[in-house]
Amino acid sequence: MTGQAPDFEAAIRLGAFAGVFVLLALWELLAPRRLALIGRARRWPGNLGVAIIDAVAVRLLFPAAAIGMALTAEARGWGLLNNLALPGWVNIALAVIALDLIIYAQHVLSHKVPLLWRLHRMHHSDLVLDATTGIRFHPVEILGSMLIKLAAVVALGAPALAVLIFEIMLNAASMFNHANIRLGTRLDRALRLVLVTPDMHLVHHSSIPRETDSNYGFCLPWWDRLFRTYRHRPEAGIEGMTIGLDSFRDPGELRLDRMLIQPLRPDSTR
């Protein structure tokens, strides 16, 4: 049926999420990059709670999601790639790369536009980084991001398979580059050529605004270098840097209810 996502799409995404999350959670236990000053029992209920709210909200308001929109665009010949005679694998590769660039641009705007920052700063107010930080986003921001993604899918004419690959890649990469895991200097240096690594993205969660306004990439690391928003390491070093926002350092801010109403409250740091 046109515009209807395949029944197995949700199962594939959920399976990929669960597998990556369990792997990273175990890795964080066995080889943590930094000492976690606040335990999982204090942070995870809020982070996982808001992720569940996000997922339910997206399914209720956008039941066909981005894949359904891709199928509709393909059936009706909408979008750039649906009107170019390119091999299927080229369309998929171009769509995945373009979608990642659009997410990068959206992330930059989330820091530059005051209203968008109010929503996005909930993600930055986590006091410890781990895999759950990668799924800690305000529901209103998630719904706005989905609208941008739907528009991008239509404009690009992105194939449904490309959208599925990108959705899985984005979710997995977000958990990976927020994970508190030790890679080693050589592996980190090699991975930074093709993927945003935890040490690279950690700089973005610094409490220092000029460091927060860098390393915006989620999946591909190229955009930060291309647009000169790349910072190799924090000034205080990985172990010495402070994570989070100075306005929300009370551990009570990690509660789900405080997280949800945070956009309504002032932030003296920006």
C-alpha positions as CSV (number, residue, x, y, z in Angstrom):
1,M,0.0,0.0,0.0
2,T,1.4,3.4,-1.0
3,G,2.7,5.4,1.9
4,Q,2.5,2.5,4.4
5,A,5.8,1.3,6.0
6,P,6.4,-2.4,5.8
7,D,5.3,-4.3,8.9
8,F,8.8,-5.6,9.6
9,E,10.4,-2.1,9.6
10,A,9.6,-1.4,13.2
11,A,10.9,-4.8,14.2
12,I,14.2,-4.3,12.3
13,R,14.8,-0.9,13.9
14,L,13.9,-2.2,17.4
15,G,16.1,-5.2,17.1
16,A,19.0,-3.1,15.9
17,F,18.5,-0.6,18.7
18,A,18.4,-3.3,21.4
19,G,21.4,-5.1,20.1
20,V,23.6,-2.0,19.9
21,F,22.4,-0.7,23.3
22,V,23.1,-4.0,25.1
23,L,26.6,-4.2,23.4
24,L,27.5,-0.6,24.4
25,A,26.1,-1.0,27.9
26,L,28.3,-4.0,28.5
27,W,31.3,-2.3,26.9
28,E,30.8,0.7,29.3
29,L,30.9,-1.7,32.2
30,L,34.1,-3.5,31.1
31,A,36.1,-0.6,29.6
32,P,34.8,2.9,30.6
33,R,36.5,6.0,29.2
34,R,35.7,8.2,32.2
35,L,34.7,7.7,35.8
36,A,30.8,8.0,36.0
37,L,30.2,10.4,38.9
38,I,26.5,9.7,38.9
39,G,25.3,6.1,38.7
40,R,22.9,4.5,36.2
41,A,20.1,4.1,38.7
42,R,20.0,7.9,39.0
43,R,20.2,8.7,35.3
44,W,18.7,5.9,33.3
45,P,15.1,6.2,34.4
46,G,14.8,9.7,33.0
47,N,16.9,9.0,29.9
48,L,15.1,5.8,29.0
49,G,11.7,7.3,30.0
50,V,12.0,10.2,27.6
51,A,13.2,7.9,24.8
52,I,10.0,5.8,25.3
53,I,7.9,9.0,25.2
54,D,9.7,10.0,22.0
55,A,9.0,6.7,20.3
56,V,5.3,6.6,21.3
57,A,4.8,10.2,20.1
58,V,6.4,9.6,16.7
59,R,4.4,6.4,16.2
60,L,1.1,8.2,17.1
61,L,1.6,11.3,15.0
62,F,3.6,9.8,12.1
63,P,2.5,6.1,11.9
64,A,4.1,5.7,8.4
65,A,7.2,7.5,9.5
66,A,10.0,8.4,7.1
67,I,9.9,5.1,5.3
68,G,6.2,5.5,4.5
69,M,7.0,8.9,3.1
70,A,9.8,7.5,0.9
71,L,7.4,4.9,-0.5
72,T,4.8,7.6,-1.3
73,A,7.5,9.8,-3.0
74,E,8.7,6.9,-5.1
75,A,5.2,5.9,-6.2
76,R,4.4,9.5,-7.2
77,G,7.8,10.4,-8.7
78,W,8.5,13.1,-6.2
79,G,12.1,14.2,-5.4
80,L,15.4,14.6,-7.1
81,L,16.6,11.0,-7.1
82,N,13.3,9.6,-8.3
83,N,13.8,11.7,-11.5
84,L,17.5,10.7,-12.2
85,A,18.5,7.6,-14.1
86,L,21.0,6.4,-11.5
87,P,21.8,2.9,-10.4
88,G,19.9,1.9,-7.2
89,W,23.0,1.6,-5.1
90,V,24.1,5.1,-6.1
91,N,20.7,6.5,-5.1
92,I,21.0,4.8,-1.7
93,A,24.5,6.0,-1.0
94,L,23.7,9.6,-2.1
95,A,20.5,9.6,0.0
96,V,22.2,8.4,3.1
97,I,25.0,11.0,2.8
98,A,22.6,13.8,2.1
99,L,20.4,12.9,5.0
100,D,23.4,12.9,7.3
101,L,24.3,16.4,6.1
102,I,20.8,17.6,6.7
103,I,20.9,16.3,10.3
104,Y,24.3,18.0,10.8
105,A,22.7,21.3,9.6
106,Q,19.7,20.8,11.8
107,H,22.0,20.2,14.8
108,V,23.9,23.4,14.1
109,L,20.7,25.4,14.0
110,S,19.6,23.8,17.3
111,H,22.6,25.6,18.9
112,K,22.2,28.9,17.0
113,V,18.5,29.6,17.2
114,P,17.4,30.4,20.8
115,L,14.0,28.7,20.6
116,L,15.6,25.5,19.2
117,W,18.3,25.6,21.8
118,R,15.7,25.6,24.6
119,L,14.5,22.3,23.3
120,H,17.9,20.9,22.5
121,R,19.6,21.8,25.7
122,M,17.8,19.0,27.6
123,H,20.2,16.7,25.7
124,H,23.2,18.7,26.8
125,S,22.2,18.9,30.5
126,D,23.0,15.3,31.2
127,L,25.8,15.3,33.7
128,V,27.4,12.0,32.5
129,L,27.7,10.7,29.0
130,D,26.8,7.2,28.1
131,A,24.8,5.3,25.5
132,T,21.5,6.6,27.0
133,T,22.5,10.2,26.4
134,G,22.3,9.4,22.7
135,I,18.6,8.8,23.0
136,R,17.9,11.6,25.5
137,F,16.1,14.3,23.4
138,H,13.0,16.3,24.2
139,P,9.8,15.0,22.6
140,V,9.1,18.3,20.9
141,E,12.6,18.4,19.4
142,I,12.1,14.8,18.2
143,L,8.8,15.6,16.5
144,G,10.3,18.7,14.9
145,S,13.2,16.6,13.7
146,M,10.8,14.1,12.1
147,L,9.1,16.9,10.2
148,I,12.5,18.0,8.8
149,K,13.3,14.4,7.9
150,L,10.0,13.9,6.1
151,A,10.5,17.0,4.1
152,A,14.1,15.9,3.3
153,V,13.0,12.5,2.2
154,V,10.4,13.9,-0.2
155,A,12.8,16.6,-1.6
156,L,15.6,14.0,-2.2
157,G,13.3,11.3,-3.4
158,A,15.3,9.0,-1.0
159,P,14.7,5.3,-1.6
160,A,12.9,3.5,1.3
161,L,15.9,1.2,1.8
162,A,18.2,4.2,2.2
163,V,15.8,5.7,4.7
164,L,15.8,2.5,6.7
165,I,19.6,2.2,6.6
166,F,20.0,5.8,7.7
167,E,17.5,5.5,10.5
168,I,19.3,2.5,11.9
169,M,22.7,4.1,11.3
170,L,21.7,7.4,13.0
171,N,20.3,5.7,16.1
172,A,23.2,3.4,16.5
173,A,25.8,6.1,15.8
174,S,24.1,8.4,18.4
175,M,24.4,5.8,21.1
176,F,27.9,4.9,20.0
177,N,29.4,8.4,20.0
178,H,27.8,9.2,23.4
179,A,28.9,5.9,24.9
180,N,31.4,6.0,27.8
181,I,33.8,3.5,26.1
182,R,37.5,3.3,25.7
183,L,38.7,2.8,22.1
184,G,42.4,3.5,22.3
185,T,44.2,6.4,20.6
186,R,45.1,4.5,17.4
187,L,41.6,3.1,16.8
188,D,40.0,6.4,17.6
189,R,42.3,8.2,15.1
190,A,41.5,5.7,12.4
191,L,37.7,5.7,13.0
192,R,37.5,9.5,12.9
193,L,38.2,9.3,9.2
194,V,34.8,7.6,8.5
195,L,32.8,7.8,11.8
196,V,32.2,10.2,14.7
197,T,33.8,8.6,17.7
198,P,33.0,9.0,21.4
199,D,36.1,11.0,22.1
200,M,35.3,13.3,19.1
201,H,31.7,13.9,20.2
202,L,32.5,14.2,23.9
203,V,34.0,17.7,23.1
204,H,30.5,18.8,22.0
205,H,29.2,18.1,25.5
206,S,31.7,20.3,27.3
207,S,30.3,22.9,29.7
208,I,32.4,25.6,27.8
209,P,30.2,27.1,25.1
210,R,32.9,27.4,22.5
211,E,33.5,23.7,22.8
212,T,29.8,22.9,22.8
213,D,29.6,24.8,19.5
214,S,31.8,22.3,17.7
215,N,31.8,18.6,16.6
216,Y,28.1,18.6,15.6
217,G,28.3,15.4,13.5
218,F,26.3,12.3,14.5
219,C,27.4,9.7,11.9
220,L,29.8,11.0,9.3
221,P,32.8,13.2,10.6
222,W,33.4,15.0,7.4
223,W,30.9,17.9,7.8
224,D,32.7,19.3,10.9
225,R,36.0,19.5,9.0
226,L,34.4,20.8,5.8
227,F,32.5,23.6,7.6
228,R,35.2,24.3,10.2
229,T,33.3,23.3,13.3
230,Y,35.8,20.5,14.2
231,R,37.7,20.6,17.4
232,H,40.2,17.7,18.0
233,R,40.0,17.7,21.8
234,P,38.8,19.7,24.8
235,E,41.1,22.2,26.4
236,A,41.0,20.4,29.7
237,G,41.6,17.0,28.1
238,I,39.1,14.1,28.0
239,E,39.5,13.2,31.7
240,G,39.6,16.8,33.0
241,M,36.7,18.3,31.1
242,T,33.3,19.1,32.7
243,I,30.2,17.7,31.0
244,G,26.8,19.4,31.0
245,L,25.4,22.9,31.5
246,D,26.2,25.1,34.5
247,S,22.5,26.1,34.9
248,F,21.4,22.5,35.4
249,R,24.0,20.8,37.6
250,D,21.6,19.8,40.4
251,P,21.2,16.0,40.1
252,G,17.4,16.6,40.7
253,E,17.4,17.9,37.1
254,L,17.9,14.3,35.9
255,R,14.3,13.4,36.9
256,L,12.0,12.9,33.9
257,D,9.5,15.6,35.0
258,R,12.3,18.2,35.3
259,M,13.6,17.2,31.9
260,L,10.3,17.6,30.2
261,I,9.6,21.1,31.5
262,Q,13.2,22.3,31.1
263,P,12.5,24.3,27.9
264,L,10.2,26.5,29.9
265,R,12.9,27.5,32.3
266,P,15.8,30.1,31.9
267,D,19.4,29.1,31.1
268,S,21.9,31.7,32.4
269,T,24.8,30.0,30.5
270,R,23.8,31.2,27.0
